[in-house]
Amino acid sequence: MPHRILGLHHVTATVDRAQADLDFCMAGLGLRLVKKTVNFDNHHVFHFYYGTERGAPGTIWTTFPYAGRGVRLGVKGAGQVTATAFSVPKGSLAAWKPRLQAQGIAVDDLRPRFDDQCLQATDPSGLAMTLVETDRDRREPWAGGGVGAERAIRGLHSVDMIVRDPAATLELMTGLLGFEMVGREGSRIRLGVTDLPGAIIDVIQDANAPSALNGLGTVHHVAMAIGTGNEQVALRTELVARGFHVTEVLDRQYFTSIYFREPGGVLFEVATAGPGFAVDEPPEALGMDLKLPPWEEPNREAIEAGLPEVSYPILTGR
């Protein structure tokens, strides 16, 4: 039976320099840094979580800044999320374009997508970030990032994922994961648990796409939200019964997660909606201090010594 995926949870990318990433996401996109922690698998690498005020599931963009750690440049291609879209209010792209260009961010106009106007920005690591205009997103924005509420990002809109043959991907997503086909334009197949921003994945068929290679400037995985740990375990059991290689349930401090590759090769995560980012610092102070899981606190001094120095950008409205 289909499992109740609630929508997108977050998207995680491998990026280059930590300071450039903070500048782009906070000063450029106007997102809130809701958590500054470390990669649990490499404690000399930050893990930044950006989102709206409380970092609600479906608003979260996360990055691993791997500069100086010997990570190669990635290759965008089949078996990967190749672009991440954010939802902005109708009519706001006219203000977004000069704002981003004034900060030296490369911006390109895109053809309308399902009748929505789009703009693509390229981050300092070469990641494609799409702003999609819509009047169908009622989520509250973060208005403390130098972007007025009338045009601020509402959260994730969707992701683009490339597969060479979508048949098995569609079978999994419209079967076990509970997505529905909500639109199609050429090789772009739009799936959603609803047709609203934050619940959409666009599967793009490209039989000739190169094989994706994870590295700097690529998306590592896309996470979908599920309501409870019990639902997560039930989904894991069913995936394993169908022959998928699925991780054990992993404690990510702010949610628990399982990971597996869908048939087209894209790395999927299913993350619980809670407990959320306020478990270790108050909502008004999110992102201010380096937070470590309790089991790493004894190693704080060594961890901090191995991280690059960063500062928060000055946020200005435009």
Secondary structure as the mmCIF struct_conf table of DSSP 4:
data_model
#
loop_
_struct_conf.conf_type_id
_struct_conf.id
_struct_conf.beg_label_comp_id
_struct_conf.beg_label_asym_id
_struct_conf.beg_label_seq_id
_struct_conf.end_label_comp_id
_struct_conf.end_label_asym_id
_struct_conf.end_label_seq_id
STRN STRN1 ILE A 5 VAL A 15
BEND BEND1 ASP A 16 ASP A 16
HELX_RH_AL_P HELX_RH_AL_P1 ALA A 18 LEU A 22
HELX_RH_PI_P HELX_RH_PI_P1 ASP A 23 GLY A 28
BEND BEND2 LEU A 29 LEU A 29
STRN STRN2 ARG A 32 ASN A 39
TURN_TY1_P TURN_TY1_P1 PHE A 40 ASP A 41
STRN STRN3 ASN A 42 GLY A 51
BEND BEND3 THR A 52 THR A 52
TURN_TY1_P TURN_TY1_P2 GLU A 53 ARG A 54
TURN_TY1_P TURN_TY1_P3 PRO A 57 GLY A 58
BEND BEND4 THR A 59 THR A 59
STRN STRN4 ILE A 60 PRO A 65
TURN_TY1_P TURN_TY1_P4 ALA A 67 GLY A 70
HELX_LH_PP_P HELX_LH_PP_P1 VAL A 71 ARG A 72
STRN STRN5 LEU A 73 LEU A 73
HELX_LH_PP_P HELX_LH_PP_P2 GLY A 74 GLY A 74
STRN STRN6 VAL A 75 VAL A 75
STRN STRN7 ALA A 78 ALA A 78
TURN_TY1_P TURN_TY1_P5 GLY A 79 GLY A 79
STRN STRN8 GLN A 80 PRO A 89
TURN_TY1_P TURN_TY1_P6 LYS A 90 GLY A 91
HELX_RH_AL_P HELX_RH_AL_P2 LEU A 93 ALA A 102
TURN_TY1_P TURN_TY1_P7 GLN A 103 GLY A 104
STRN STRN9 ALA A 106 ARG A 113
TURN_TY1_P TURN_TY1_P8 PHE A 114 ASP A 115
STRN STRN10 ASP A 116 THR A 122
TURN_TY1_P TURN_TY1_P9 PRO A 124 SER A 125
STRN STRN11 ALA A 128 THR A 134
BEND BEND5 ASP A 135 ASP A 135
HELX_LH_PP_P HELX_LH_PP_P3 ARG A 139 TRP A 142
BEND BEND6 GLY A 144 VAL A 147
TURN_TY1_P TURN_TY1_P10 ALA A 149 ARG A 151
BEND BEND7 ALA A 152 ALA A 152
STRN STRN12 GLY A 155 VAL A 163
BEND BEND8 ARG A 164 ARG A 164
HELX_RH_AL_P HELX_RH_AL_P3 ALA A 167 THR A 174
TURN_TY1_P TURN_TY1_P11 GLY A 175 LEU A 177
STRN STRN13 GLU A 180 GLU A 185
TURN_TY1_P TURN_TY1_P12 GLY A 186 SER A 187
STRN STRN14 ARG A 188 GLY A 192
BEND BEND9 VAL A 193 LEU A 196
TURN_TY1_P TURN_TY1_P13 PRO A 197 GLY A 198
BEND BEND10 ALA A 199 ALA A 199
STRN STRN15 ILE A 200 GLN A 205
TURN_TY1_P TURN_TY1_P14 ALA A 207 ASN A 208
HELX_LH_PP_P HELX_LH_PP_P4 ALA A 209 PRO A 210
STRN STRN16 SER A 211 SER A 211
HELX_LH_PP_P HELX_LH_PP_P5 ALA A 212 ALA A 212
STRN STRN17 LEU A 213 LEU A 213
BEND BEND11 GLY A 215 GLY A 215
STRN STRN18 LEU A 216 LEU A 216
TURN_TY1_P TURN_TY1_P15 GLY A 217 GLY A 217
STRN STRN19 THR A 218 ILE A 226
BEND BEND12 GLY A 227 GLY A 227
HELX_RH_AL_P HELX_RH_AL_P4 GLY A 229 ALA A 241
TURN_TY1_P TURN_TY1_P16 ARG A 242 GLY A 243
HELX_LH_PP_P HELX_LH_PP_P6 THR A 247 VAL A 249
STRN STRN20 LEU A 250 ASP A 251
BEND BEND13 GLN A 253 PHE A 255
STRN STRN21 THR A 256 ARG A 261
TURN_TY1_P TURN_TY1_P17 PRO A 263 GLY A 264
BEND BEND14 GLY A 265 GLY A 265
HELX_LH_PP_P HELX_LH_PP_P7 VAL A 266 VAL A 266
STRN STRN22 LEU A 267 THR A 272
BEND BEND15 ALA A 273 ALA A 273
BEND BEND16 PRO A 275 PRO A 275
HELX_RH_3T_P HELX_RH_3T_P1 PHE A 277 VAL A 279
BEND BEND17 ASP A 280 GLU A 281
HELX_RH_3T_P HELX_RH_3T_P2 PRO A 283 ALA A 285
TURN_TY1_P TURN_TY1_P18 LEU A 286 GLY A 287
BEND BEND18 MET A 288 ASP A 289
STRN STRN23 LEU A 290 LEU A 290
HELX_RH_3T_P HELX_RH_3T_P3 PRO A 294 ASN A 299
HELX_RH_AL_P HELX_RH_AL_P5 ARG A 300 GLY A 306
BEND BEND19 LEU A 307 LEU A 307
HELX_LH_PP_P HELX_LH_PP_P8 PRO A 308 GLU A 309
HELX_LH_PP_P HELX_LH_PP_P9 TYR A 312 LEU A 315
#
